[in-house]
């Protein structure tokens, strides 16, 4: 978006004399931070025009403002109005937010303290959001049922199957998707449903040092907020960490995030729940959800990249390796 357009938008909020800073472009939004004449900072975010985007923004703002009002470092709205921005045949929507200090971290830079702080921040967020009604939010089971429908159609395509075998050397067994569907169906019956963040990952968490002590200084991007069991949020973040933390063993990552961070430091407690489906051994729900999220990431890699270049993407390579190790993908013999 051009600077003139941004200044016109800010004028609609009654803001004059702002000094625009570098634009930051994300997957689903475009961020325009700026400095006020008094030195304060704000951030105008323009969202992609997706289905029901106004409701998505309104939900995100409501949940984030609620968390911030209760002492958490969530990004807050500076002005409650959601602006409609028309440009030719295209219409987009944007909202104005307070600017949060801190930085995201490169995936190679995770320390155990970062991981513990992530666990604590999510635990505290869950404790606060447990009292917030989720009436206007989508149910996380419905969200991922729709995602699984798309994944199923993709992986059932004969040409896709042939290309995955030939170029990536793996199979996606039908039973892997079936197990994902089973855990979604079962999870609706779990007690303790509440509002969730559902995008609590490295790019949406800011860290800063205060008095030489590291802390989470910002929780961003509540656009995927949904209603469901906290295990969904926990598994979504843990799936990212297992891929991101390439210099740490999976057992260490689980310990730092789930136990040292979420349970010991945070206001909530992690509770393991098993799923009994008549098999010889009960299956941990969090393990099934980890499979779902890792398989979804694998699917997104395939949808947005040429298969031939995926071996150069370290995140894809690590995701594929994890899925094979967990029995979700079947590796073909050379």
QUIPE-V872305 format. One record per backbone hydrogen bond with DSSP energy under -0.5 kcal/mol. NH is the residue of the N-H (numbers start at 1). CO is the residue of the C=O. E is the energy in kcal/mol with one decimal. If there is no record, write none. Layout:
nh: (NH:NH)
co: (CO:CO)
e: (E:E)
//
This chain:
nh: (6:7:8:9:10:11:12:13:13:14:15:16:19:20:21:24:25:26:26:30:31:32:33:33:34:35:36:39:42:43:44:45:45:46:47:48:50:53:56:57:58:59:60:61:62:63:64:65:66:67:68:69:70:70:71:72:74:75:78:79:83:83:85:85:86:87:90:92:93:94:95:96:96:97:98:99:103:109:110:115:116:117:118:119:120:121:122:123:124:125:126:127:128:129:130:131:132:137:140:142:143:144:145:146:147:148:149:150:151:152:153:154:155:156:157:157:161:162:163:164:165:166:167:168:168:169:169:170:171:173:173:176:177:178:179:180:181:182:183:184:185:186:187:188:189:190:194:195:196:201:204:205:206:207:208:210:213:215:217:217:218:219:220:220:225:226:227:228:230:232:233:234:235:236:237:238:239:240:241:242:243:244:245:246:248:253:254:255:256:257:258:259:259:260:261:262:263:264:265:266:268:275:276:277:283:285:288:289:290:291:292:293:294:295:296:297:298:299:300:301:302:303:304:305:309:310:310:312:313:314:317:318:319:320:321:322:323:324:325:326:327:328:329:330:331:332)
co: (2:3:4:5:6:7:8:9:10:11:10:14:35:18:33:31:23:24:29:46:24:44:22:31:42:19:40:36:34:97:32:43:95:30:93:28:48:50:52:53:54:55:56:57:58:59:60:61:62:63:64:65:66:67:68:67:72:219:96:96:81:94:83:92:84:90:87:85:47:83:45:79:81:43:76:41:207:106:107:111:112:113:114:115:116:117:118:119:120:121:122:123:124:125:126:128:129:134:227:139:139:140:141:142:143:144:145:146:147:148:149:150:151:152:153:154:157:158:159:160:161:162:163:163:164:164:165:164:330:171:328:173:173:174:175:176:177:178:179:180:181:182:183:184:186:187:228:129:226:199:201:202:218:103:215:213:210:208:206:215:206:73:204:218:222:196:138:194:192:229:229:230:231:232:233:234:235:236:237:238:239:240:241:244:245:249:250:251:252:253:254:254:255:255:256:257:258:259:261:261:262:283:274:275:275:273:284:285:286:287:288:289:290:291:292:293:294:295:296:297:298:299:300:301:306:306:307:309:310:312:313:314:315:316:317:318:319:320:321:322:324:323:323:171:329:169)
e: (-1.9:-2.5:-2.0:-2.1:-2.5:-2.0:-1.4:-0.8:-0.8:-1.5:-2.7:-0.5:-2.8:-0.7:-2.7:-2.5:-0.5:-0.5:-3.0:-2.7:-3.6:-2.7:-0.5:-0.5:-2.3:-2.7:-3.6:-2.2:-2.1:-2.5:-2.0:-0.6:-2.6:-2.9:-3.0:-2.2:-1.9:-1.5:-2.2:-2.7:-2.5:-2.7:-2.4:-2.8:-2.3:-2.4:-2.5:-2.6:-1.9:-2.2:-2.6:-2.3:-0.6:-1.0:-1.9:-1.9:-1.6:-2.2:-2.3:-1.1:-0.6:-2.2:-0.5:-3.9:-0.6:-3.2:-2.1:-3.0:-0.7:-2.1:-1.9:-0.5:-0.5:-2.9:-2.4:-1.3:-2.2:-1.8:-0.6:-1.9:-2.4:-2.4:-2.1:-2.1:-2.5:-2.8:-2.3:-2.3:-2.8:-2.2:-2.7:-2.0:-1.9:-2.8:-1.3:-1.2:-1.5:-1.4:-3.0:-0.6:-2.1:-2.2:-1.8:-2.2:-1.6:-2.4:-1.9:-1.8:-2.6:-2.9:-2.1:-1.9:-2.9:-1.7:-0.5:-1.1:-2.6:-2.2:-2.3:-2.7:-2.2:-2.7:-3.0:-0.6:-1.5:-0.7:-0.9:-1.2:-2.3:-0.7:-0.5:-1.2:-0.8:-1.9:-2.4:-1.5:-2.2:-2.1:-2.0:-1.7:-2.3:-2.2:-2.0:-0.8:-1.6:-1.6:-3.0:-0.8:-3.2:-2.1:-2.4:-1.3:-2.7:-2.8:-2.3:-2.8:-0.9:-2.3:-2.1:-0.7:-1.3:-2.2:-3.0:-0.5:-2.0:-1.1:-2.5:-2.8:-0.5:-2.1:-0.6:-2.5:-2.8:-2.4:-2.1:-2.6:-2.4:-1.4:-2.4:-2.5:-1.1:-3.3:-2.9:-2.2:-1.5:-2.1:-2.4:-2.2:-2.9:-2.6:-2.5:-0.9:-1.0:-2.9:-1.3:-2.6:-1.2:-2.8:-0.7:-1.2:-0.6:-3.9:-0.6:-0.6:-2.3:-3.1:-1.7:-2.5:-2.3:-1.9:-2.0:-2.6:-2.6:-2.4:-2.2:-2.1:-2.2:-2.4:-2.2:-2.2:-1.9:-2.2:-1.6:-0.8:-1.4:-0.6:-1.2:-1.8:-1.6:-0.8:-2.5:-2.5:-2.2:-3.0:-2.2:-2.2:-2.3:-2.1:-2.4:-2.1:-1.3:-2.2:-1.5:-2.3:-0.6:-2.6)
//
